[in-house]
Amino acid sequence: MRPYKTRTIEFKETAEIGDWLVKIYTISENEEFGHGNFYDHVKAKLPIWLSMQNSFDSTNHKIGILILHEGKEGIFSLINWWVDENMMNTHIFLTDPLKPDIFTKISGDGLAPCVWELEVLYHEKGAWVSHILQPESGPNFQDYINDVYNDKI
């Protein structure tokens, strides 16, 4: 087991993918996520991933969260979106940095986000509650989109 090491979490952009808005984050042991070519390949996959269904009511608001994480096993891509009012749909893919256009789905058998990825999702959960679920005047999706996270943890 490797000892815990802080990693840089950086919000990169909100990408418009068809009629979806996707908040994109990177996580890296280094100061900066160093896989620009991979970044382009993963964005090209988003239309396919965002059309994936699940076994539950997949009603959603077409707002997603993409986390790209440089891990020891490769680069993890976690695509998440809010389902119904308060549940999250998650699919996880793994990519070998030497083959940045090949994505292997590794979720579906119990795998869940790691401690650094959960930090991003914890922020997103708080932002969803604050801007979508709690306001008496109704959801404010733009405030949710603008509420982003950057840190070293």
C-alpha positions as CSV (number, residue, x, y, z in Angstrom):
1,M,0.0,0.0,0.0
2,R,1.3,3.4,-1.0
3,P,1.2,6.2,1.7
4,Y,-1.4,8.9,1.2
5,K,-0.1,11.8,-0.9
6,T,-1.9,15.1,-1.6
7,R,-3.2,15.6,-5.1
8,T,-4.2,18.6,-7.1
9,I,-7.9,18.9,-7.9
10,E,-8.6,21.4,-10.6
11,F,-11.8,22.5,-12.3
12,K,-11.0,22.8,-16.0
13,E,-14.2,24.0,-17.7
14,T,-17.9,23.5,-18.2
15,A,-18.2,21.8,-21.6
16,E,-21.3,22.0,-23.7
17,I,-22.0,18.5,-25.1
18,G,-25.1,18.6,-27.2
19,D,-27.8,19.8,-24.8
20,W,-25.7,18.8,-21.8
21,L,-23.5,20.9,-19.5
22,V,-20.6,18.9,-18.1
23,K,-18.3,20.3,-15.3
24,I,-14.8,18.8,-15.9
25,Y,-12.3,18.3,-13.2
26,T,-8.8,16.8,-13.2
27,I,-6.9,15.1,-10.3
28,S,-3.2,14.7,-10.4
29,E,-0.2,13.9,-8.1
30,N,1.5,16.6,-10.1
31,E,0.8,20.3,-10.1
32,E,-1.1,19.9,-13.4
33,F,-2.9,17.2,-15.3
34,G,-0.4,16.3,-18.1
35,H,-2.5,14.5,-20.7
36,G,-3.8,17.0,-23.2
37,N,-4.2,14.5,-26.0
38,F,-6.2,12.2,-23.7
39,Y,-8.4,15.2,-22.6
40,D,-9.5,15.6,-26.3
41,H,-10.2,11.9,-26.7
42,V,-12.3,11.8,-23.5
43,K,-14.4,14.8,-24.5
44,A,-15.1,13.1,-27.8
45,K,-16.5,10.1,-25.9
46,L,-18.9,12.2,-23.8
47,P,-21.9,12.1,-26.2
48,I,-21.8,8.3,-26.1
49,W,-21.3,8.1,-22.3
50,L,-24.1,10.7,-21.6
51,S,-26.6,8.6,-23.6
52,M,-26.0,5.5,-21.4
53,Q,-29.0,4.4,-19.5
54,N,-29.3,2.7,-16.1
55,S,-31.8,0.2,-14.6
56,F,-33.6,3.0,-12.6
57,D,-35.6,6.0,-13.7
58,S,-32.9,7.9,-15.7
59,T,-34.8,11.3,-15.7
60,N,-32.1,13.9,-15.4
61,H,-31.4,17.6,-15.9
62,K,-28.6,17.1,-18.5
63,I,-25.9,18.3,-16.1
64,G,-22.9,16.1,-15.6
65,I,-19.6,16.0,-13.7
66,L,-16.6,14.4,-15.4
67,I,-13.5,13.6,-13.3
68,L,-10.2,12.7,-15.0
69,H,-7.8,11.2,-12.5
70,E,-4.2,10.2,-13.1
71,G,-3.9,7.0,-10.9
72,K,-1.2,4.4,-10.6
73,E,-3.2,2.0,-12.8
74,G,-3.8,4.6,-15.6
75,I,-6.2,7.5,-16.1
76,F,-9.6,7.1,-14.6
77,S,-12.6,8.8,-16.3
78,L,-15.7,9.1,-14.1
79,I,-18.8,10.4,-15.8
80,N,-21.6,11.3,-13.3
81,W,-24.9,13.0,-13.6
82,W,-27.8,13.7,-11.3
83,V,-30.7,11.3,-11.7
84,D,-34.3,12.2,-10.7
85,E,-33.8,14.8,-7.9
86,N,-31.1,13.6,-5.7
87,M,-29.3,10.4,-6.9
88,M,-26.1,10.2,-8.9
89,N,-25.4,8.0,-11.9
90,T,-21.8,7.0,-12.3
91,H,-19.7,5.2,-14.9
92,I,-16.0,4.6,-14.6
93,F,-13.5,4.0,-17.4
94,L,-9.8,3.3,-17.3
95,T,-7.3,4.3,-20.0
96,D,-3.6,3.4,-20.4
97,P,-1.8,6.7,-20.8
98,L,0.1,5.2,-23.8
99,K,-3.3,4.4,-25.5
100,P,-5.2,7.6,-24.8
101,D,-8.1,6.8,-27.1
102,I,-9.0,3.4,-25.6
103,F,-11.5,3.4,-22.7
104,T,-12.3,0.3,-20.7
105,K,-15.4,0.4,-18.6
106,I,-14.5,-0.9,-15.1
107,S,-17.6,0.0,-13.1
108,G,-20.7,-2.1,-12.8
109,D,-19.4,-4.7,-10.4
110,G,-19.2,-2.6,-7.2
111,L,-16.3,-0.3,-8.0
112,A,-16.8,3.2,-6.6
113,P,-14.9,6.5,-6.7
114,C,-11.7,6.8,-4.6
115,V,-10.9,9.2,-1.8
116,W,-9.8,12.0,-4.1
117,E,-12.7,11.6,-6.5
118,L,-15.1,11.5,-3.6
119,E,-13.8,14.9,-2.5
120,V,-15.0,16.4,-5.8
121,L,-18.3,14.5,-5.6
122,Y,-18.7,15.8,-2.0
123,H,-18.4,19.3,-3.2
124,E,-20.8,18.7,-6.0
125,K,-23.3,17.1,-3.6
126,G,-23.2,20.3,-1.4
127,A,-23.6,22.5,-4.4
128,W,-26.6,20.4,-5.7
129,V,-28.3,20.7,-2.3
130,S,-27.6,24.4,-1.9
131,H,-28.5,25.5,-5.4
132,I,-31.0,22.9,-6.6
133,L,-32.8,21.2,-3.7
134,Q,-32.9,23.9,-0.9
135,P,-33.9,27.2,-2.5
136,E,-37.5,28.0,-1.8
137,S,-37.7,29.9,-5.1
138,G,-36.8,26.8,-7.0
139,P,-33.6,25.3,-8.5
140,N,-30.9,27.7,-9.8
141,F,-29.0,25.6,-12.3
142,Q,-26.7,28.4,-13.3
143,D,-25.5,28.9,-9.7
144,Y,-24.9,25.2,-9.5
145,I,-22.8,25.3,-12.7
146,N,-20.8,28.2,-11.4
147,D,-20.1,26.5,-8.0
148,V,-16.8,24.7,-8.7
149,Y,-14.0,23.2,-6.6
150,N,-10.2,23.6,-6.7
151,D,-7.8,22.3,-4.0
152,K,-4.9,20.2,-2.9
153,I,-6.0,17.4,-0.7
